[in-house]
Amino acid sequence: MTTMKFHDAIKAATPATTSEPLVTFGPLRLQARAIYQGKEKTLYTFDQAQESVAAKGLVLPRFRDVMEHVIIPGLEGTLTKEQQPVFEDMFRSYGEWTDNAFYRQQNRLYVTTGNKGLIWNGKEYDATAMTVDATPTAYDISGLPSQEWLALERVAKTAPALVNDLYSRPFKDLPRKVRNNAGLYLPRDGTVRPVGRGLNFNYLYADSSYDGAARGVKFSVPSEIEVPSSSSSRIAQ
C-alpha cells in the first residue's frame, strides 16, 4: 500500500465528480435531461452553455446530429424505451443550444462547428477571438432575408444543400412534422450568431438567438464524428 505525507496528499487530491446519466443514440451519448433550474430548463448564453457542459466532461451537440439521431427517429417512432424520454425532454421548456454557428456575408451563409471564443458581451455575440474546428461550409442564400422566420420549404427551394446538411435529409424525405413546422432564423449581414434548436419554442427551428438551454454529448465513435483539432482555424471577420 502506497503512503503519502498528509499535505502532499491534499495537494494531489482531485474533486469528486457526479456520474452524468448518458443515453446512446448511434454515435452519440447524450445527457438524459437538459440542465434544469426547478421546473424549467436553465437559460444560458452560448458561451455559458459550453462552460456548463464542459464542467461535466461534455460538449454541445451539432444540430444535424440531434436531428438525425434523436428528433427524426423520435417522430418516426423508432426510438427505444430508454431513448424516448430524451426525445420528449427536448420538446419541453426552452430550446437548446447546438455546436453550430451562422455567419452571413451578403448572399452567403457560412455554417461553422467546433466554435470556441464566441462570447456574449452583454449586447451581442463577439467573434473577435472565435475559432472553429474546420473550414465552414458556404451556402448561397440569395433572396432569403435575415432576422425573419423562414419556413423550411422556402429555404429548401433556395438552398436545398443547407436543408440536407442541417436536417440530415433532403426536404422531401423529412417527416411531415418537420416539413410543416421547421425553418431557419438567419442573423443580419456581417454577424456571427450561435445556433440553437427551437430557442423560441418552435422546437424544430434552427435559430440564431441570444440564450437557450444546454444538453451535453459525448461521441461514442470519435473517429467518425469529431474533426481533428489540428484543423482549427479562425473565423473570417
N, C-alpha and C positions, 0 to 999 in steps of 0.2 A: 504493500500500500504506500503510495507516494504521500509525503507530508510537505507542508509549506509553512513558512512563517505567516502569522496572522495578517500582518499589514500587506505582505505580498499577495496573499490570497484575496484580500479585499480589493486591491488594485486590479487583479486578474478577473474578478467576478463579472459575469455577463448578466444583463437584465433578463428577468423571466418574460417569456412570451406566451400568449394565449393561442392555442391552435385555432386556425380560422377554417370553419367548415367550407369546403370547396366541392362543387359538383361538376362532373366531367361531361362536356359536350364535344365529342370528337377530339380535336387537338386542344380544346380549351378546358381549363379548370377554373370555373367562376365562383365567386362568393355566392353562397346560397341566398343571402339577403344583401341589399344595399345597406349603406350605413344610415342608421336612423337616429332621430332625437325624439323620443316619445313615439307618437303615432305617425309622424311624418318623416320622410327621408330628410337627412341633414343637407342643407344647401351650401355649396362651396363655389368659389371661383375656380377656374380651370387649374391654376397652379396649386391651390389649396387641395383640390381633389387628388392631384398627383401625389402630393405630400402625404395625404391621408392613407391612400392605398399602399404607398411605398413603405410606410411605417409597419405594414403587415407583410412586407416582402412581395408585394403585388404591383401590377401596372394597370393602367386603364385599357379596356379592350378596344379594338378597332371597330368602326361602325359595321363594316362588311361582315366581320366575324360574328358579331351579335345577330345580324340578320340571317346569315347563312346557317348558323349552328343552333340558334335559340328561337328567334322570332318566327321565321318561316316554318320550321318543323312544328312549333307550337300551334301555329294557325292551321297546319295540315294534319294535326293530330297524331304525330309520330313520336312524341316525346315519351320517355319512361315516367313511372310514378315518382322517381327521385328527381327527375328534371322538371316536371310540370310546375312545382311550386316556385322555381326560379323564374320561369316564364311568366307566371301570374304576378310575381313581385315586380317584374319590370313594367307592369301596367298599373301599378299603384303609386299614389302620391306624385312626386315630381319625376320628370325625365332625368336621364343620366348622361354624364359626360362619356365621350369616347376619346381614343388616342389620335383623332384626326383634327386637322385644321383646314380652313378655306382661306385662300388668298386670291382676291380678284384683281386683275390687271387689265382694265378695259374689257375686251371681249373674251378674255381667257380666265379660266378658273383653275388654280393650282390646288391640288389636294395633297396634303403632307401627312406623314406618320412619324411616330417616334419623336414628338415635339418636346423640346426642353427649352426653358428660358422664356416661355410665353407668359408674361406676368401682367396681372391686373394691377394698374397703378392708381385705382380709385376713380378713373374717368373712362379708360379704355384699355384694351389689351396692347401691351408694349412688346413689340417683336424685335427690339434693338439687339438683344443678345440671344435671339432664338436660333436653335439649331434643329435639324431634322436628321433622321437616320438613313435617308436615301433621297435620290433625285425625285422631286414631286412629279406627279402625273398632271399634264395640262389638258384641259378640255375647252373646246370652242363653245361659248355660251352666248353667242351673238343673239340679241333680241330678248334675252332673259333679264329682267330688271333686278336690281338689288333691293334689299330691305322690303320685300313683299313675299307673301305666302304664295309659293308656286306649286301647283298640283304636279304630281309625278308624271302624269300623262303629258303635260305640256313640256316638262323638262326632257322627257324621252324623245319627243319629236325633234328637239333641237340638239340634244347631246345624249344619244342613246348609250354611248360607251360609259358616260358618267353614271347613268342609272344602273347599268350592268355591273360596274365596278363597285358601287356603293351598296347595292341591294343584292348582289351575287347572282342575279339572273337578268335576262332581257325582260323588258317591261311586260311583254305578252305572256311570259311564263311565270309571273309572280302571282301569289294568291290574290283572289278578288279583293279581299280587305285591304291589302297593300296597294293594289292598283287604284282603288277608290278613295283611299284615305291618306296615303303617304305623299311626301313632297319635300321641297327644299326651301330654306330661307338663306339667301346669299348676302354676304357682307358688302358694304359700299366699296366703291372702287379704291384701290390702293391700300386696303386694310387687311390685316390678318386676324381671323377670329377662330377660336376653337369650336369644335363641332360636338354637339350632343344629340342624343336620340330622344325626341319628344320633350325638349326642355320647356315648351309652352303647352304641355298637356296633350298635344297630339302625338301619341307615343310612337308613331311610325315616321315622323318627320326627321330630316337631318337639319338641325337648327344651328345657326351661328349665333349664339346667345351670350349672356353675361354670367349666369350662375346655373348650377344644376347639382344633381345628386351624384354619388360615387359608388361604383362597384368594381372591385379589383379582379384581376385574372392572372393565372399562371398558364404557361404553354406546356402541354404535355409532350409535344413534338417540336422542340425549339428549332431544329434544322429546317423544318418545313414552313415555319411561321415567321420567325424573327429575322430581321435584316441585320447582317453583321455590323457591329458598331464602327468598324473601320471605314464604313461608307458615309459616316456622319458629315453633313455639310450645312453651311449657314444659309438661312432663308434669304432670298433676294429682297432688297429694300428699294 
